[in-house]
């Protein structure tokens, strides 16, 4: 649907009376004024004639603008956000320069007909044959308000289902519609309730309404007024302002200034929320990381709420960019110490600001900084693991990138804990981890139930790394589980037991499908990193397959900003558009750092209990968001673990819409083999900003969700 070419009107209506809204899009351009080569001709002509371009020159230039008639598009809705282009089957085949469009039941037979206006030719009129073919029932609701435009909200309820529409005239492109609301009803014979709510607050309801008719509601006849505000008592969660007094303050840094072709900023991943018990009172405390220039903050839970506990050492290290942190016992003194991963993209490679930090706890939540020599890397994730079964807690650090050299990864680390002293042993015990790629999340787990702790690592441009522990050394056994070619933009993973069968299942968060890049095993998205123009700066090339060859994803203009030689080598946009990667970048493309992705869907790995997993794609609504972070909870108090999902990426590159959704989702276990999705209209989890993290905490007998927002305040929701 995102590839509808030069689109104008976009209309949503139930064209086949099957209870779901279909999508109609008008197409075609009379003169393509955005053709880049023609734009350059226009600019050069203005310069040559000092703004006074002769008429014959104008005619010549504008006459050369591309022009193409295209058929309009009709996408039939199969439910669950699944749409299929069936315009040809429906008879929408005429190429045209279409603009405006409107729908109405012109012949009053119970289905919606289409009227489309076209440039330089007659309008189209399409008669709908849904009723003639007995495809489904309908109801038409006509609303007569006290104003010329009253915007009544119409709700149908029947058989446990609901349909909604707000009646308004203006939809599509320069068009107006019949305000009568049309609803397709498939085989439904009777509607339990039709409710019409007016802007005045007045509401009228009618019950047991027969289908296949038009009924009229009048505002002057409506009765009681209702509160238009959403009733929080009807929602599972309510906002609890003031629970956590934390505001994340992202430092100013423009990643795109040096790396024009980044898919999104690499310097704005925070804040991360870490749970622990810093004073041994049995209550959950929180550490929330800061951006560079902002100290992380410790919140200690008391009977009256969360109190901010100052630690001067956090202020001393405010220059660091906090990524994930971990409470664990580093020195075997039975209290919770704190390890904080440093990251970011704004610092030079090996900068001291990239050094991770270990803070030792005195048992009361007062921390001092350990003087141990830790590595300077741009990291993201940390997990504790006793990989050698010696009783102390070792660490795995999942590192991301070499700063300002995306997508070149920084080697991940395994620290062996020897009586509180940490030594990197990754090359000795897990050599495959070093070249795994940029890691976003690593978790400790025993996925083969042999009593030795394994770990799973996921990241961008990586497969799902299943690292099995063999008596203290690790081997990537992803191929044994069929996961070695599941290459995605993986951001998160969490362990759960969704059906309480005693076997560990996993939910993996990917970037999702609501992004302009489309990938598959046959047509992966590929990324290259190299100094292609030998000017001392790192360059990025994103590419996809077109007509059997890998070609650049980004256009000539932005590619030239990164690598000026492109403009000299390819004077016209058309030449660039018809060139292969090797044509543009030469043989260096074959030796450059290279990774690819072929899977953007978030999934469940369901444990069969026999040493294998079934990969199950999460529902389509989940695929509309990047899942950056997750936590477990029991949402409906049924004894089964559910999961809360969160994530946004606001800072995408200029040609890609930001990945933003103003809500979090709950995955409720179906107690068998998957999850049902609890939407925000039921949960109340409407979030406000660029959410990066979520944590479930207990405060007494109450359950809270805390959301960390980049460059904004933390939000808290209490489960009713």
C-alpha positions in Angstrom: 0.0 0.0 0.0 2.9 2.3 0.6 3.9 2.0 -3.1 0.8 3.6 -4.7 3.0 5.9 -6.7 1.8 9.5 -7.2 -1.3 9.4 -5.0 -4.0 12.0 -4.4 -7.3 11.0 -2.8 -7.3 8.3 -0.1 -10.7 7.0 1.0 -11.6 4.4 3.5 -15.0 2.7 3.1 -16.6 -0.8 3.1 -16.8 -1.4 -0.6 -17.9 -5.0 -0.4 -20.1 -4.9 2.8 -18.0 -7.3 4.7 -17.7 -5.2 7.9 -14.1 -4.0 7.2 -13.0 -0.7 5.7 -11.3 -1.0 2.3 -8.9 1.6 0.9 -9.2 3.4 -2.4 -6.4 5.6 -3.8 -6.4 7.8 -6.9 -3.2 7.8 -9.0 -1.4 9.4 -11.9 0.5 12.6 -12.6 -0.2 14.9 -15.6 3.3 16.5 -15.3 5.8 15.2 -12.8 7.2 18.5 -11.5 9.5 16.8 -9.1 11.7 15.1 -11.7 15.1 16.0 -10.4 16.9 16.3 -13.8 14.2 18.7 -15.0 14.4 20.7 -11.8 18.1 21.1 -12.4 17.3 22.4 -16.0 14.8 24.9 -14.5 17.4 26.1 -11.9 20.1 26.5 -14.6 17.6 28.4 -16.9 16.8 30.8 -14.1 20.5 31.4 -13.5 21.2 31.8 -17.2 18.4 34.3 -17.8 18.6 35.9 -14.4 15.1 34.9 -13.5 13.5 36.1 -16.7 13.3 32.9 -18.7 11.9 33.3 -22.2 8.5 31.7 -22.8 9.7 29.3 -25.5 12.4 28.0 -23.1 9.8 27.5 -20.4 7.5 25.6 -22.8 10.4 23.4 -23.9 11.4 22.6 -20.3 7.9 22.0 -19.0 7.0 20.1 -22.2 9.8 17.6 -21.3 8.4 16.9 -17.8 7.4 13.2 -17.5 3.8 12.3 -17.8 2.2 9.0 -17.0 -1.3 7.7 -16.7 -1.7 5.1 -13.9 -4.7 2.9 -12.8 -6.2 3.8 -9.5 -5.8 1.4 -6.5 -8.4 -0.5 -4.5 -7.2 -2.4 -1.5 -9.6 -4.9 0.0 -9.4 -5.4 3.7 -9.1 -9.0 4.9 -9.0 -8.0 8.5 -6.1 -7.9 11.0 -4.5 -5.1 9.0 -4.1 -7.3 5.9 -4.9 -5.6 2.6 -4.7 -6.9 -0.9 -4.7 -4.9 -4.1 -7.6 -6.3 -6.0 -8.4 -3.3 -8.2 -8.0 -5.2 -11.4 -10.4 -7.9 -10.2 -12.9 -5.3 -9.2 -12.7 -3.5 -12.6 -10.6 -0.5 -11.5 -8.3 -0.8 -14.4 -8.5 2.5 -16.4 -5.2 4.5 -16.6 -5.8 8.1 -15.8 -4.6 11.4 -14.3 -7.0 11.1 -11.4 -7.3 13.5 -8.5 -10.4 13.9 -6.4 -12.7 11.0 -5.5 -15.9 10.6 -3.6 -18.2 7.7 -2.7 -21.9 7.5 -2.2 -24.8 5.1 -2.7 -25.9 6.9 -5.9 -28.6 4.3 -6.8 -29.8 3.7 -3.2 -29.2 -0.1 -3.5 -27.1 -0.4 -0.3 -23.5 -0.4 -1.6 -21.1 2.5 -2.3 -20.4 3.7 -5.8 -17.4 5.7 -6.8 -17.0 9.1 -8.6 -13.5 10.1 -9.7 -12.5 13.3 -11.5 -9.6 13.3 -14.0 -7.3 15.9 -15.6 -8.0 16.5 -19.3 -10.7 13.8 -19.6 -14.2 12.9 -18.4 -14.8 11.8 -14.9 -15.2 8.1 -14.0 -18.3 6.7 -12.5 -18.1 3.1 -11.1 -21.3 1.3 -10.2 -20.8 -1.1 -7.2 -22.3 -4.6 -7.8 -21.9 -5.8 -4.2 -25.7 -5.9 -3.6 -26.5 -7.4 -7.0 -24.0 -10.2 -6.2 -25.5 -10.7 -2.7 -22.2 -10.2 -1.0 -23.4 -8.7 2.3 -26.0 -6.7 4.2 -25.8 -3.0 5.2 -27.2 -0.2 7.3 -27.2 3.5 6.4 -27.4 6.1 9.1 -28.4 9.6 8.2 -27.7 12.3 10.8 -29.4 15.7 10.8 -27.7 18.1 13.2 -28.3 21.6 14.4 -25.3 22.9 12.6 -24.3 22.7 8.9 -21.5 20.3 9.9 -22.2 18.5 13.2 -19.7 15.6 13.1 -21.8 13.0 14.8 -20.1 9.9 16.1 -21.9 6.7 15.1 -21.3 3.4 16.8 -22.8 0.0 15.9 -22.8 -2.9 18.4 -23.7 -6.5 17.4 -22.6 -10.0 18.2 -19.8 -8.8 20.4 -18.5 -6.6 17.6 -18.3 -2.8 17.2 -18.1 -0.5 14.2 -17.5 3.3 14.4 -17.7 6.2 12.0 -17.6 10.0 12.4 -19.8 11.5 9.7 -18.1 14.4 7.9 -18.3 15.8 4.4 -14.7 16.4 3.5 -12.5 13.3 2.8 -10.0 12.5 0.2 -8.5 15.2 -2.1 -10.6 18.4 -2.8 -13.8 16.4 -2.5 -16.9 16.2 -0.4 -19.1 13.2 0.5 -22.6 12.3 1.4 -22.7 12.6 5.2 -24.8 9.4 5.4 -22.7 6.8 7.2 -22.7 3.5 5.4 -21.8 0.2 7.3 -21.3 -3.2 5.7 -22.6 -6.1 7.8 -21.9 -9.3 6.0 -24.6 -11.8 7.1 -25.8 -9.9 10.2 -29.6 -9.6 10.3 -30.1 -7.4 13.4 -28.0 -4.7 15.0 -28.2 -4.7 18.8 -27.5 -1.0 19.3 -26.9 2.0 17.2 -25.6 5.0 19.1 -25.2 8.5 17.8 -23.3 11.1 19.9 -23.3 14.8 18.9 -20.7 17.4 19.7 -23.2 19.0 22.0 -22.9 15.9 24.2 -26.5 14.7 23.4 -26.8 11.0 22.6 -29.5 8.8 21.1 -29.6 5.0 21.0 -31.8 2.6 19.1 -32.0 -1.1 19.7 -32.7 -4.3 17.7 -32.5 -2.5 14.4 -33.2 -4.5 11.2 -30.5 -4.3 8.5 -30.7 -3.2 4.8 -32.4 0.1 5.4 -31.6 3.8 6.0 -32.5 5.3 9.3 -32.4 8.9 10.4 -31.2 10.5 13.7 -31.9 14.1 14.5 -30.0 16.0 17.1 -33.1 17.9 18.2 -34.6 14.5 19.1 -31.6 13.3 21.1 -31.9 13.0 24.8 -29.4 12.9 27.6 -26.0 14.5 27.5 -22.9 12.4 28.2 -19.4 13.2 29.2 -17.3 13.2 26.1 -14.1 12.5 28.1 -12.8 8.9 28.3 -13.7 7.3 31.7 -10.5 6.1 33.3 -12.5 3.7 35.4 -13.2 1.7 32.2 -9.5 1.3 31.5 -7.1 -1.2 32.9 -4.4 1.4 33.7 -4.6 4.9 34.9 -1.9 7.6 34.7 -0.2 8.2 38.0 1.5 11.6 37.7 4.3 12.3 40.1 5.3 8.7 40.7 8.7 9.2 39.3 10.2 12.7 39.1 12.6 12.2 36.2 13.1 14.1 33.0 15.5 12.8 30.4 17.5 15.6 28.7 19.1 14.5 25.4 22.3 16.3 24.6 22.5 18.1 21.3 24.2 16.1 18.6 23.4 15.8 14.9 24.5 12.3 13.8 23.5 13.1 10.2 26.0 15.9 9.8 28.8 13.3 9.5 26.8 10.3 8.5 24.2 11.6 6.1 23.0 8.1 5.1 22.3 6.7 8.5 18.8 5.1 8.7 18.2 6.8 12.1 20.2 8.5 14.8 22.6 6.3 16.8 23.0 8.8 19.7 19.5 8.8 21.2 18.7 5.4 22.7 18.1 6.5 26.3 16.8 6.4 28.9 17.1 2.9 30.2 15.4 1.8 33.4 17.0 -0.7 35.7 15.4 -2.5 38.7 17.1 -3.7 41.9 17.0 -3.5 45.7 19.8 -1.2 46.7 19.2 -1.3 50.5 18.0 -4.8 51.1 14.5 -3.8 52.3 12.7 -6.1 49.8 11.3 -3.2 47.8 12.1 -2.5 44.1 14.3 0.5 43.5 15.1 2.1 40.1 18.1 3.5 38.4 17.3 5.6 35.3 20.2 6.5 33.0 20.9 10.0 31.7 22.2 11.4 28.4 25.6 12.8 28.1 25.8 15.8 30.4 23.0 14.5 32.6 23.8 12.2 35.6 21.8 9.0 36.0 19.4 9.0 39.0 18.6 6.5 41.7 15.1 6.2 43.0 14.7 4.3 46.3 11.2 3.0 47.1 9.8 3.9 50.5 6.3 3.5 52.0 5.4 6.9 50.7 6.7 6.5 47.2 10.0 6.8 45.3 12.6 9.1 46.8 15.5 10.4 44.8 18.7 9.4 46.5 21.7 11.5 45.6 25.0 9.9 44.8 27.9 12.3 44.0 29.7 9.7 41.9 26.8 9.8 39.4 27.3 13.6 39.0 31.0 13.0 38.5 30.3 10.8 35.6 27.6 12.9 34.0 29.6 13.2 30.7 28.9 9.6 29.9 25.9 8.5 27.9 24.1 5.8 29.9 22.8 2.7 28.1 21.6 -0.4 30.0 22.6 -0.8 33.6 22.5 -3.9 35.9 22.2 -4.4 39.6 24.3 -7.4 40.6 26.7 -8.5 43.4 30.1 -7.8 41.9 32.2 -8.4 45.0 30.2 -11.2 46.8 29.3 -9.0 49.8 25.5 -9.7 49.5 24.4 -6.3 48.3 23.5 -4.9 44.8 26.3 -3.1 43.0 25.7 -1.3 39.8 27.2 -1.7 36.3 26.4 1.0 33.8 27.1 0.6 30.1 28.4 3.7 28.2 27.4 4.3 24.7 26.5 6.9 22.1 27.7 8.0 18.7 29.0 11.5 19.4 32.3 10.5 20.9 35.5 9.4 19.1 36.5 5.7 19.1 38.2 4.8 22.4 37.1 8.0 24.1 37.3 7.8 27.9 33.7 8.8 27.9 32.9 5.5 26.4 34.3 3.6 29.3 31.7 1.5 31.2 31.4 2.1 35.0 31.2 -0.2 38.0 29.8 1.3 41.2 30.1 -0.5 44.5 27.3 -0.4 47.0 27.9 0.0 50.8 24.6 -1.9 51.4 22.5 1.3 51.9 22.3 2.5 48.4 25.4 4.7 48.6 27.7 4.0 45.7 31.4 4.5 45.1 33.2 4.0 41.8 35.4 1.0 41.3 38.8 1.8 39.8 38.9 -1.3 37.7 40.1 -1.0 34.1 37.0 -1.5 31.9 36.9 -1.2 28.1 36.0 2.0 26.1 33.3 0.9 23.7 30.0 2.2 22.5 27.8 -0.4 24.2 24.1 -1.1 24.7 23.3 -4.1 26.8 24.6 -6.0 29.9 23.6 -9.3 31.6 25.0 -11.2 34.5 25.9 -14.9 34.0 27.8 -17.5 36.0 29.2 -19.2 32.9 31.8 -21.3 34.8 29.6 -22.3 37.7 32.0 -21.0 40.2 29.4 -19.2 42.2 30.2 -15.6 41.3 28.5 -13.3 38.8 30.3 -12.8 35.5 29.2 -10.2 32.9 28.4 -10.1 29.2 28.5 -6.7 27.6 26.7 -6.3 24.2 28.4 -3.6 22.3 27.0 -1.8 19.3 29.0 0.3 16.9 32.4 1.9 16.5 31.2 5.5 16.9 30.6 7.4 13.6 31.3 4.3 11.6 27.9 2.7 11.3 27.3 -0.2 10.8 30.8 -1.4 11.8 30.3 -3.2 15.1 32.3 -2.9 18.2 33.3 -6.3 19.7 31.2 -7.5 22.6 32.8 -8.5 25.8 32.6 -11.3 28.4 34.1 -10.3 31.8 35.2 -13.2 34.0 34.7 -12.3 37.7 37.7 -13.3 39.8 36.9 -12.3 43.4 35.5 -9.0 42.2 38.1 -8.3 39.6 36.9 -8.4 36.0 38.9 -9.7 32.9 37.7 -9.9 29.3 37.8 -13.5 28.2 35.4 -13.3 25.2 38.1 -14.3 22.7 38.9 -17.4 24.7 35.4 -18.7 25.6 33.1 -17.2 22.9 35.2 -16.3 19.8 32.0 -16.2 17.6 30.6 -13.4 19.8 33.4 -11.0 18.8 32.2 -10.9 15.1 28.5 -11.3 15.8 27.6 -7.8 15.0 26.1 -4.7 16.7 24.2 -6.0 19.8 21.1 -4.4 21.1 20.2 -6.9 23.7 21.8 -9.9 25.4 20.0 -12.1 28.0 21.2 -15.0 30.1 19.1 -18.1 29.9 19.4 -21.9 29.8 17.7 -22.6 26.5 18.6 -26.3 26.4 17.9 -26.9 30.1 21.3 -28.6 30.8 22.0 -26.6 34.0 24.6 -24.4 32.4 23.7 -20.8 31.7 23.6 -20.0 28.0 23.0 -16.6 26.5 21.0 -15.2 23.5 22.2 -12.0 21.7 20.2 -10.0 19.1 20.9 -6.8 17.2 20.7 -4.9 14.0 21.7 -6.7 10.9 22.3 -9.9 13.0 20.7 -13.3 13.2 19.3 -14.6 16.5 22.5 -15.7 18.3 21.9 -18.8 20.4 25.2 -19.2 22.4 25.3 -22.6 24.1 27.4 -23.1 27.2 29.6 -26.2 27.0 31.3 -26.5 30.4 32.4 -22.9 30.4 32.9 -22.2 26.6 30.2 -21.0 24.2 29.3 -22.0 20.7 26.7 -20.2 18.4 24.3 -23.1 17.7 21.7 -20.9 16.0 21.9 -23.1 12.9 20.8 -26.1 14.9 17.6 -24.2 15.8 17.0 -22.8 12.3 17.7 -19.2 13.4 21.0 -18.5 11.7 19.3 -16.8 8.8 16.7 -14.8 10.8 18.5 -11.5 10.2 16.6 -8.5 11.4 16.8 -5.2 13.1 16.3 -6.9 16.4 16.1 -4.5 19.4 14.9 -6.7 22.3 14.4 -10.2 23.6 12.7 -11.5 26.8 12.3 -14.9 28.4 8.9 -16.1 29.5 6.9 -19.3 29.9 3.7 -18.3 28.1 1.9 -21.6 28.7 3.4 -22.6 32.0 4.7 -25.9 30.6 8.1 -25.5 32.4 9.9 -24.7 29.1 11.5 -21.3 28.4 9.9 -19.4 25.5 11.2 -16.1 24.1 9.6 -13.0 22.6 11.9 -11.1 20.2 11.2 -7.4 19.3 12.1 -6.3 15.8 11.7 -3.0 14.0 8.3 -4.1 12.6 6.7 -3.8 9.1 5.5 -0.2 9.4 8.7 1.1 7.8 9.5 2.0 4.2 12.0 -0.8 3.8 10.5 -4.1 2.8 12.6 -7.3 3.2 12.4 -11.0 2.6 14.7 -13.9 2.4 14.7 -13.4 -1.4 15.0 -9.6 -1.3 17.1 -8.6 1.8 18.1 -5.1 2.7 21.9 -4.8 2.7 24.2 -2.2 4.3 27.9 -1.5 3.4 30.4 0.5 5.3 33.7 1.8 3.9 35.6 5.0 3.0 34.4 4.8 -0.6 35.8 8.1 -1.7 39.2 7.9 0.2 38.7 11.2 1.9 39.2 9.9 5.4 35.6 9.7 6.5 33.4 6.6 6.8 30.6 6.2 4.3 27.3 4.2 4.4 25.4 2.6 1.6 22.0 1.0 2.0 20.9 -1.2 -0.9 18.0 -3.4 -2.0 17.4 -5.7 -4.9 15.8 -4.2 -8.0 15.5 -6.3 -11.2 17.8 -8.9 -9.7 20.6 -6.5 -8.8 21.5 -4.6 -5.6 21.0 -0.9 -6.1 21.2 2.1 -3.7 18.2 2.7 -1.5 19.0 6.4 -1.1 19.0 8.9 -3.9 21.6 10.8 -5.8 21.2 14.0 -3.8 21.7 12.7 -0.3 24.3 10.2 -1.5 26.3 13.1 -3.0 26.1 14.9 0.3 27.9 12.0 1.8 30.2 11.3 -1.1 30.7 14.3 -3.5 32.3 12.3 -6.2 28.9 10.8 -7.1 27.7 14.1 -8.6 30.8 14.3 -10.8 30.6 10.7 -11.9 26.9 10.8 -12.6 25.8 14.3 -13.8 22.1 13.3 -14.1 19.7 11.6 -11.7 18.6 9.3 -14.4 22.2 8.0 -14.9 22.5 7.4 -11.1 19.1 5.7 -11.0 20.1 3.2 -13.7 23.5 2.3 -12.2 24.5 -0.7 -10.1 26.4 -0.6 -6.9 29.6 -1.5 -8.6 29.0 1.2 -11.3 28.8 3.8 -8.5 31.3 2.6 -5.9 33.7 0.4 -7.9 35.2 -2.8 -6.7 35.4 -1.4 -3.1 31.8 -2.5 -2.7 32.9 -6.1 -2.7 35.5 -5.7 0.2 33.5 -3.2 2.3 32.0 -4.2 5.7 28.7 -5.8 4.8 25.6 -7.0 6.6 22.0 -7.7 5.6 18.4 -8.0 7.0 15.7 -10.3 5.7 13.2 -10.3 8.5 11.5 -7.3 10.2 8.7 -9.0 12.1 8.6 -9.5 15.8 8.2 -13.1 16.8 7.7 -15.7 19.6 10.0 -18.7 19.9 7.7 -21.3 21.4 9.6 -24.1 23.1 8.5 -27.6 22.0 10.1 -29.2 25.0 12.2 -31.5 22.8 15.1 -29.2 22.1 13.5 -27.2 19.3 11.5 -24.0 18.9 8.5 -23.0 16.7 8.8 -19.5 15.3 5.4 -17.7 15.5 4.9 -14.2 14.2 3.2 -11.8 16.6 -0.2 -10.3 15.5 -0.1 -7.7 12.8 -0.9 -4.8 15.2 2.3 -5.6 17.0 4.2 -5.3 13.7 3.2 -1.6 13.4 5.8 -0.6 16.0 9.5 -1.1 16.7 9.8 -3.1 20.0 12.7 -1.5 21.8 11.9 -2.8 25.2 9.7 -5.3 27.1 8.9 -6.4 30.6 6.7 -9.1 32.1 3.5 -8.8 34.2 0.3 -10.6 35.0 -2.1 -8.3 33.3 -5.3 -10.2 34.0 -4.3 -12.0 37.2 -4.7 -15.5 35.7 -1.3 -16.8 36.8 0.2 -16.6 33.3 3.0 -14.2 32.3 2.0 -11.4 30.0 4.3 -8.9 28.4 4.2 -5.1 27.9 5.8 -3.7 24.7 7.2 -0.3 24.1 9.2 1.6 21.5 9.5 4.6 19.2 12.2 5.9 16.9 11.6 9.6 16.3 15.0 10.4 14.9 14.9 8.7 11.5 16.6 10.1 8.4 14.8 12.8 6.4 13.4 10.5 3.7 11.9 8.0 6.2 8.8 8.9 8.4 9.6 8.5 12.0 8.5 5.3 13.7 6.1 6.7 16.3 3.1 5.2 18.0 1.4 7.0 20.9 0.8 3.8 22.9 2.2 0.7 24.4 0.7 -2.8 23.9 0.0 -5.7 26.2 0.6 -9.3 25.0 -1.8 -11.4 27.0 -0.9 -15.1 27.1 -3.5 -17.3 25.5 -2.2 -20.0 27.8 -1.3 -22.3 24.9 0.8 -21.1 22.0 0.7 -17.3 21.7 -0.6 -14.0 22.7 -3.7 -11.9 22.4 -3.1 -8.2 22.0 -4.6 -5.7 24.5 -5.1 -2.4 22.7 -4.8 1.0 24.4 -8.5 1.6 24.1 -8.8 -1.2 26.7 -5.6 -0.9 28.6 -5.3 3.0 28.7 -1.6 2.8 27.8 -1.5 6.0 25.7 2.0 7.3 26.0 3.2 10.8 25.1 6.7 10.9 23.7 9.6 9.0 22.2 9.4 6.0 24.5 12.5 3.9 24.7 12.0 1.7 27.8 9.5 0.2 30.1 9.7 -1.4 33.6 7.1 -3.3 35.6 7.4 -2.6 39.3 5.5 -3.6 42.5 4.6 -0.9 45.0 2.9 -2.7 47.8 0.2 -4.8 46.3 -0.1 -2.5 43.3 1.5 -3.0 39.8 3.0 0.0 38.0 4.4 0.5 34.5 7.2 3.1 34.2 8.0 4.3 30.7 11.3 6.1 29.9 11.0 8.8 27.3 13.9 10.2 25.3 14.2 13.9 26.0 11.1 14.0 28.1 9.6 13.0 31.5 9.1 9.4 32.7 5.5 8.3 32.7 3.8 6.0 35.3 0.6 4.0 34.9 -1.1 2.1 37.7 -3.0 -1.2 37.1 -6.5 -0.8 38.3 
